């Protein structure tokens, strides 16, 4: 999607906490494929801060990867970064269960 004009969004998906992109005014999660409903966004509470130091480290890594992705111009490197982002998200989800 990034190759076709989408923009990476800093806020995670309110449903699965996955990475979202903005295309044509719509925010779409690349992990679960859902678009947040405005009514549901108002009802969703911010999850408490991670008390697990491993989760905190992974979340920081995810933020750095998102910044790297935003700055990267090489398409192959963008794809590598997206794979890394997906791996970090999967790991976070496993640790949160």
Secondary structure, DSSP 4 states (H G I P E B T S, - for coil): -GGGT-EEESSPPTTT---EEEETTEEEETTT-----HHHHHHPPPPPPP-SHHHHHHHHHHHHHHHHHHH---HHHHHHHHHHHHHHHHHHHHHH-
